[in-house]
Every structure is written in C-alpha cells, then in structure tokens.
C-alpha cells in the first residue's frame, strides 16, 4: 500500500507540475527549458563533492590522500555503515533548495537531484540489492504529507534499476527535531527509534542495502538505521544522501 501511495504521489506531482506550472530552476526560480533543470546562476551556487574524500564517510579532503584514505573521525572510530556518499555540501548554496523540497512541497525538485545522487553514489548503487529510505514517524508523515527520503528513493530506483523498500524501516518512536542538537544529543535522540518491519525481514537478511536520506549531518540517524538493518541480517549497509554537512560545530 505504501509503495502505491508514494508512486501515486510522485506520478501525480510530476503530471501536475508538467502541465500546470512553468518549469523553473529549483534554486533561483528562473525559467528553464524543462522541470529539473538548474539555471547557470543556480548551478554556480552549488558545491558538488568530488574526490578526494574519505573512503568511508565521504567527507571531502582539501588534499590528495589516496583512494582508501580515511578521515580522522573514521580512523578513530569506524562507522557502523560501510560507505557514505553525498552529492553536495550542505551550505548556503544548497540549504534553501533542500528545505524547500523537505518542507515546502517542492517535490518536483527530485528530478534535479537524481542525476547528482546517481553520480555521487554510482559505486554503491551498482552493488545494491535494495534501496531503503530513512522513515518518518507516522505523526510527522501525516503533518508533512510525504517523506522526502522515500521520494528520492523511488526516483533513484527508477533511474538505477534497483528496487526500493519504503516500508523496510519504521520509526517506532517519535523524536524531536535535531536541528539544534549536538552530536551526543542526536545519538541519544534517535537511539532505539527505528525497527525493521517484520514483513521485510526476509528481504533484508543477506541483502546489500543503500540507505537513502536528504542530509548527512553528524551521521547519528543513518548510523542508528544501519545498526538496525545489520542486526536484521543485512550483509552491508551503505548510505547515499543528497547533501552532507562538511564544516559544523555539531
């Protein structure tokens, strides 16, 4: 049922946007040739992540360290997930675009995001058995009407040919917004907040999973989700997000 719902939302949104609204840049609002395109002005404001970056968490480096180089954080404590990749740096250039997609009903923006995420996550998507979006709690989903991670997961699934399991993870405990929390508080906030849906356990066991979300901040949420998936028997859990925080005091 959830799969049908998200597909219907995605299909209806695409039809409505294409037939009613003129195509505009998802960043600047300028007129463009088709939905999902970014104007030159919008494009110049984005900071795309490219090598060199940490082989594990994907944080970009300012200097070349080799393909298997790890950042100080991953050397000190290796994350529970395998690899994390993101298309963009989360900064002033991308923030409004992502918040508009997440909270402002600009779901058509996903068309622009997919090619960027496909490029950033090419290796992990090529090895994936399933894509799994980070879930929202049911009350927050009712208030927002859509889960932005699930919309990205469906769009990526169509693009890369890997199936998505939108109901594989469920948020069993409501959590407070994490925008104002530091790393330790974020970890505590999401602890035991997720579970694998019993009906999906058979698919998760032995599978290589790519966890999909919008922004990687401290990694607390995706780490908790990865822990739950691994305990359910997942062979490997990698992470793909649209953006990630690079310089933060969190």
N, C-alpha and C positions, 0 to 999 in steps of 0.2 A: 504494500500500500504506500509506504513512504517513497519507494523508488518511483512509482507512478506519479505521486504528488510532486516531487521535485522535477520530474520530466515535464509535467504539465505546466508548472510554474515557468520553467526555462523556455519551453516552446511558446507559451502564451506571451511571455515578456519579449522574446525575440520577434514574434509576429507584430505585437503592438508597437514596439519601437520602430521596426522597419516600415510600418505602414502609416503611422500617425506622426511620429517625431522626426524632424530632420536630423541627419547624422551630425553629431558634434564630437569634438575631441573630449575624451574623458577627463582631461586635466584642465585645459584652458577654456573649454566651452566653445571654441571656434568651430565654424562649419568645416566639415571634411567630406570626402567623397563617399565614405560608407561607414557604418557603425563599426566601432572597434579601432578605427584609425586614430593616430595621435598626430596633432599638428606639430610643425617644426618647433614652435615655441614650447609646447608641452614636452616634446621629446628632449629638448635641451635641458629641462629641469630635472630629469630623472638620472639617478646614479646607478647604473647596472653593475652587478657584481660579476667579475671575471677573474680568472687566475692571475696571480697566485692567491690561494686561500687555504685555510685549514682543511686537511683531508677528511677530518671527522665532522666538525660542527659547521664548516663552510665560511667562517668569518674571514673577510679578505685581509691579506697582508699588504704592507707597503713595500715589501721587497721579496725577491725570489727565494724560496726555501726548499724547493723540490716538490715533486708530485705527492709525496707521502708525508710532508711536513705537518706537524701539529702545533696548534697554538698553546700558550702556557696553560690555559684552563684545562684543555683536553689532556695535556701531559700530566697535569696534577691529578685529575680525576676524569677518566674516560666516561663519556655519557653512556647511558643505557641503550640509546638508539645507535644504529650503525653509522649512517651519514646524514647530515642535514645540508640541504641546498636551498638557496633563495635567489630570486631573480634580481631584486632591488635592495638598495639600502633604504631603510625606513628613516626618512628625514623630511625637511620642509618641502622638498620637491614631490614626494610621493604621499605624504600624510593625508592631505585633503582628498586626494583621489581614492585612497583606501578607505577613509572614514565615510566618504560618500557612498561607496559600494557597500560598506558594512552596515551603516546606519541610515543612509539617505535614499534607499530604494533604487540606487543606480546599478541595478543588476546587469544591465546591458554591458557594463564595463568589463565583464568577464571575457568578452570577445578579445579585448586588447591583452588581457593578462595571460591567456592560454599560450600563445607563441613564446612569450617571455619565460614562462614556467617550463615549457617543453624544452627550451634551450638550456635553462639552468639545471633541470633535472633529467637530462637525456639519459645519463648512465643508469640512474636508479629506476627510472620509469621503464627502461628496456629490460630490467631484471625483475620487475614486479609481477606478482600474481594478482594482487588486488590493490586498489586504492581505497583508503578509508578516511573519511573526513572527521576532524575533531567535532564532537557533537555539542549542541547547546542543551541546556536544561529545558524541559518542556514548557515551563512558565516563560522563560526568556524567548523561546521559539514562538510561542503564541503572541508575545508582545511585538517581536520583530517581524514575524510572518515568514521568514526564511532564514536558513543557515548559510551564511556566505561561504563557509568551507565546503558544504555539500554542493553548492552551485559550481564552485571551482572544480571539485572532484568529478562531477558529471561531465563538465566541459572538457576536462583533461582526458577522461575516459573515452569520449568520442574521438578526441584527437590522436591518442596514442594506442587505442585498441585494447586497453587493459580494463577489465570490469571493475566497477566501483561497488562497495558495500556500505551504503549510507546508514544502515541500521546495525552495523557490526559493533560499534561502541555506543554506549548510552551514558549520559551524565546522571548518576543516581543521587547526587547531592547538589543542591543549588549553592553556588559560590558567589562571593561579592566581586564586583568589578576590580580588575587587577591593575588598572592604570596608575594608581597611587601607591602600590605596594612594592617593597624591595624584594630582592631575590628570596630571602629566607621566608618572608611573609607569603610570597607567591607559592612557594613549595608547600607550605602549611595549608594554604587556601585550597589547593587542588588535591591534596592527599586523600585518597580513597573516594574521589569524586566521580570516578569512571568505572565501568564494568563492561565486559564483553557480553553481548546479548546471547543468551543460551542457544537460540536457534542458529546463530552464526558461528558457534564454537567449532563445529566440524570443518567449516571453510577456513577458519583462521589457523587451525592446527596444521603445522608443516608448511605454511604459506610465507612467501616473501611479501611484506606489506609496505606500502608507501603511505604514510600518514600525511594528510593534506590540511593546511591551515592558512590563514591570511598573513599573520605576522609572527615571527620568531623574536621574542623579546629576551627573556632570560633562559628560556627552554624548559621552564617548570611544567607547563601544560603538556607539551609534547613528550617530555620525559615520563610523566605520570601515565599518559596514554600508552606509550611504548612499553612501560613496565607491565601494564595490564595485558597488553597483546602478547608479550613474550611469555607471561605466566599462563596464558591460554594456549601456548604451544606454537606461536608464530616462529618461523625459522629465523627471520630477520625483520627488523623494523627500521626503515629509513624515513626521512622527513623532507617534505617539499613545501615551501611557503612562498607566497608572493614577495614578501619583503622580510628583512630582518634588521633589528637594531644592531648597530656596529659600535657606536660610542655612546655609552649610557652609564649613569650612576646607579642604575637599579641593581 
